[in-house]
Amino acid sequence: MCCGCAVGPSYQPPRLPAIAAYTREVPALNAAIATAAPASPQRLRLGADLPGQWWTLFGSARVNALIEQGLKNYPDIAAQQAALRAALEEVRAEAGVFYPALQGTVGATREKISGASIGPGFPGFISNIFQANVNVSYAFDLFGGERRALQQLRAQALAQNFTLEASYLTLTSNIAATAIQIASVRDQIATTRELVAIEGKQLEFIQRRLAFGSQTRDDVLLQESNLAAVRATLPALQQQLAVAEHRMTILVGGAPPTGVRFEFALADFTLPRELPLSLPASLVAQRPDIQAQEALVRAAGAAVGVATANLLPRLTLTGAYGGESPKFANLLAPGSNTWSLFAGVTQPLFEGGTLRARRRAAIDVFHQARAAYRLTVLQAFQNVADTLTALDNDAQALAAESTAVAASKASLDLVQRQYRDGAVNDLALLAAEQLYQQARIADVKTIANRFTDTVTLFQALGGGWWQRSDAGTLIPRQREDGNNAEHGP
């Protein structure tokens, strides 16, 4: 009866768009590819859940170790953990308003009083007053304003919890994707250097033929241009590698000193054959960004209740009991006790329209949060749809590139046999080797895209955080404040 009712809108989950599938047609992802493991077909498992540590599906122990290191050392994770602890402490602080507030007061006053204030000719004197009181106050939450405030803080803490999960997912995805990028660029650099060597040999061959008069100066200049063009691609690749390694160093919580190298090759990774694909109805509950935005909708609705309660009366009960005496020894003696009891009702009468304007603003913020929630849901479905389409196109592109690599390799093998038999010259052999190396570079890029898009799909599906035993609790058991360590929530 003391708590009464809670004004403001009761929370209702926002309406979700009626989406039964991510794309018009389920991507096949199984184009006929007759090559090694990175080009193997993938299969979607509709309705299956991602594992909590999805990155282990790529079979790289070094990536697993880097992710574990990043989760311990990356500053943003520590920042989000601290923000969550602060949000939970705010919840605990607000919960205290539902209990009576007790205050103890002990005071001593010594003053000289003028006798003139008592009567003409009355001598002045010095007075000592000792006081000890216990004050108790309690504000009745008649219209639920404090309960709405508590709901708002709890929703904000929940939003921060899922923001932490989103940071966790972003970090793990970035580390996995960066490792794949490093592997791809390293493979491209190695293949490009082989191609430079081939172009150099071809230039030497043309220069020798020029000396015998069977080639023209234009042929030499053309080959020099080809060699320079291939060499020109190396600095850009080396810059990509340096940037990716610097990024990886930061992601694992370090600084990018000179000389740091992350040795990866695409052959170190295993392409997941089975791709768990959550149902559209489940995606909303699995994406941490959606859950965070829904919590903000809850907080905005509770804020409307707080603003509404501020328009209504407040009932406060205050009491005090203690003693007062001119001598400290008699402070608790019979006859020295004092007490008081006060009950009051406060009703805003005129605030210049401030309180009503704040309530209207809270309602507008609530509608804004609901609209942002709907947009977040739609963008999540778009992320999954885009990634599924990309994976399907990756499979088709890889089928074409694999065919090109196989054809160029078969052509090279044939030319090599012909060269050994004396049927073709050095120039034909070098041209076949050049074509094969170019096909390999394109194949490396396509394989890397497939690995990266697989990581992106796992990220778009929410990363499987709900499968972890520590979901939403990435908070150290202890924290240090100054020289003191206290248990975290």
Residue pairs with C-beta under 8 A, 6 or more apart in sequence:
2 140
2 141
3 140
3 141
3 142
3 144
3 147
4 140
4 141
4 142
4 143
4 144
5 143
5 144
6 143
6 144
6 147
6 148
6 305
7 143
7 144
7 145
7 148
7 305
7 308
7 309
7 312
8 144
8 148
8 301
8 302
8 304
8 305
8 306
8 307
8 308
8 309
9 301
9 304
9 305
9 366
10 301
11 297
11 298
11 301
11 302
13 294
14 294
14 297
14 370
14 373
14 374
15 374
16 284
16 377
17 374
17 377
17 378
17 381
19 280
19 381
20 280
21 280
22 280
22 381
22 384
22 385
22 388
23 385
23 388
23 389
26 44
26 46
27 44
27 388
27 389
27 391
27 392
27 395
28 392
28 395
29 41
29 42
29 43
29 44
29 275
29 391
29 392
29 395
30 41
30 42
30 43
30 395
31 41
31 395
31 396
31 398
31 399
32 41
32 399
33 39
33 40
33 41
33 395
33 398
33 399
33 402
34 402
34 406
35 402
35 405
35 406
37 270
37 271
38 266
38 267
38 269
38 271
38 447
38 450
38 451
39 398
39 399
39 402
39 447
39 450
40 271
40 273
41 273
41 395
42 271
42 272
42 273
42 274
42 275
42 391
42 395
42 454
43 273
43 274
43 275
44 275
44 277
44 388
45 274
45 275
45 276
45 277
46 277
46 279
47 277
47 278
47 279
47 282
48 274
48 276
48 277
48 278
49 276
49 278
49 464
49 466
49 467
50 276
50 278
50 458
50 461
50 462
50 463
50 464
50 467
51 57
51 464
51 467
52 464
52 465
52 466
52 467
52 468
52 469
52 471
53 64
53 464
53 468
54 172
54 458
54 463
54 464
55 63
55 64
55 67
55 172
55 175
55 176
56 64
57 270
57 272
58 176
58 269
58 270
58 271
58 272
58 451
59 269
59 270
60 179
60 264
60 268
60 269
60 270
62 179
62 264
62 268
63 175
63 176
63 179
63 269
66 175
66 179
66 248
66 251
66 252
66 262
67 171
67 172
67 175
67 176
69 252
69 253
70 77
70 171
70 172
70 175
70 251
70 252
70 253
71 77
71 168
71 171
71 172
71 474
72 253
73 252
73 253
73 254
74 171
74 251
74 252
74 253
75 253
76 167
76 171
77 164
77 167
77 168
77 171
77 474
80 160
80 163
80 164
80 167
81 164
81 474
81 475
81 476
83 160
83 163
83 164
84 157
84 160
84 161
84 163
84 164
84 475
85 475
85 479
85 488
85 489
87 153
87 156
87 157
87 160
87 161
88 157
88 489
89 489
90 153
90 156
90 157
91 150
91 153
91 154
91 157
94 146
94 149
94 150
94 153
95 150
97 139
97 141
97 146
97 149
98 141
98 146
100 136
100 137
100 138
101 136
101 137
101 138
102 134
102 135
102 136
103 134
103 135
103 137
104 132
104 133
104 134
104 135
105 131
105 132
105 133
105 134
105 135
105 322
106 131
106 132
107 130
107 131
107 132
108 128
108 129
108 130
108 131
108 328
109 127
109 128
109 129
109 130
109 131
110 126
110 127
110 128
110 129
111 126
111 127
112 124
112 125
112 126
112 127
113 124
113 125
113 126
113 127
114 124
115 121
115 122
115 123
115 124
115 125
116 122
116 124
127 326
128 326
128 327
129 324
129 325
129 326
130 324
130 325
130 326
130 327
130 328
130 331
131 322
131 323
131 324
131 331
132 322
132 323
132 331
132 332
133 320
133 321
133 322
133 323
133 338
134 320
134 321
134 322
135 318
135 319
135 320
136 318
136 319
136 320
137 316
137 317
137 318
137 319
138 316
138 317
138 318
139 146
139 314
139 315
139 316
139 317
140 314
140 315
140 316
140 317
141 147
142 312
142 313
142 314
142 315
143 308
143 309
143 312
144 305
144 309
145 305
145 306
145 308
145 309
145 310
145 312
146 309
147 305
148 302
148 303
148 304
148 305
148 306
148 309
149 302
149 306
151 298
151 299
151 302
151 305
152 298
152 299
152 302
152 303
152 306
153 299
155 295
155 296
155 298
155 299
155 302
156 295
156 296
156 299
158 291
158 292
158 295
158 298
159 292
159 293
159 295
159 296
159 299
160 292
161 292
161 295
161 472
162 288
162 289
162 291
162 292
162 295
162 472
163 288
163 292
164 472
164 474
165 288
165 291
165 463
165 465
165 471
165 472
165 474
166 288
166 289
166 292
168 463
168 465
168 474
169 288
169 459
169 462
169 463
169 465
170 459
171 251
172 463
173 455
173 456
173 458
173 459
173 463
174 247
174 251
175 248
175 251
175 252
176 455
177 452
177 455
177 456
178 244
178 247
178 248
178 251
179 248
179 262
179 264
180 264
180 266
180 269
180 448
180 451
180 452
180 455
181 240
181 244
181 448
181 452
182 241
182 244
182 245
182 248
182 262
182 264
183 264
183 265
183 266
183 268
183 269
183 448
184 266
184 444
184 445
184 447
184 448
185 237
185 240
185 241
185 244
186 241
186 263
186 264
186 265
187 265
187 266
187 444
188 237
188 441
188 444
188 445
189 234
189 237
189 238
189 241
191 437
191 440
191 441
191 444
192 230
192 233
192 234
192 237
192 437
192 441
193 234
194 437
195 230
195 434
195 437
195 438
195 441
196 227
196 230
196 231
196 234
198 430
198 433
198 434
198 437
199 223
199 226
199 227
199 230
199 434
200 227
201 426
201 430
202 223
202 226
202 227
202 427
202 430
202 431
202 434
203 220
203 223
203 224
203 227
205 426
205 427
205 430
206 215
206 219
206 220
206 223
206 427
207 215
207 220
209 215
209 219
210 216
210 217
210 219
210 220
245 256
245 260
245 261
245 262
246 256
248 262
249 255
249 256
249 257
249 260
250 256
254 260
266 444
266 447
266 448
266 451
269 451
271 450
271 451
271 454
272 454
275 391
275 454
275 457
276 461
277 388
277 461
278 286
278 461
278 462
280 381
283 290
283 380
283 381
283 384
283 461
283 462
284 290
284 377
284 380
285 291
285 466
286 461
286 462
286 464
286 465
286 466
287 380
287 461
287 462
288 462
288 463
288 465
289 376
289 380
290 373
290 376
290 377
290 380
293 369
293 372
293 373
293 376
294 373
296 369
296 372
296 373
297 366
297 369
297 370
297 373
299 369
300 362
300 365
300 366
300 368
300 369
300 370
301 366
303 362
303 365
303 366
304 359
304 362
304 363
304 366
306 362
307 355
307 358
307 359
307 361
307 362
308 359
310 348
310 355
310 358
310 359
311 348
311 355
311 356
311 359
312 347
313 345
313 346
313 347
314 345
314 346
314 347
315 343
315 344
315 345
316 343
316 344
316 345
316 346
317 341
317 342
317 343
318 340
318 341
318 342
318 343
318 344
319 339
319 340
319 341
319 342
320 338
320 339
320 340
320 341
321 337
321 338
321 339
322 337
322 338
322 339
323 331
323 332
323 333
323 336
323 337
323 338
324 331
324 336
324 338
325 331
325 333
325 336
330 336
348 355
380 460
383 456
383 460
384 457
384 460
384 461
387 453
387 456
387 457
387 460
388 457
390 449
390 453
390 456
391 450
391 453
391 454
391 457
394 446
394 449
394 450
394 453
395 450
397 446
397 449
398 443
398 446
398 447
398 450
401 439
401 442
401 443
401 446
402 443
404 439
404 442
404 443
405 436
405 439
405 440
405 443
407 439
408 432
408 435
408 436
408 438
408 439
409 436
409 439
411 432
411 435
411 436
412 432
412 433
412 435
412 436
415 424
415 428
415 429
415 432
416 429
416 432
418 424
418 428
419 425
419 426
419 428
419 429
458 464
465 471
465 472
475 488
475 489
476 488
477 487
477 488
478 485
478 486
478 487
478 488
479 485
479 486
479 488
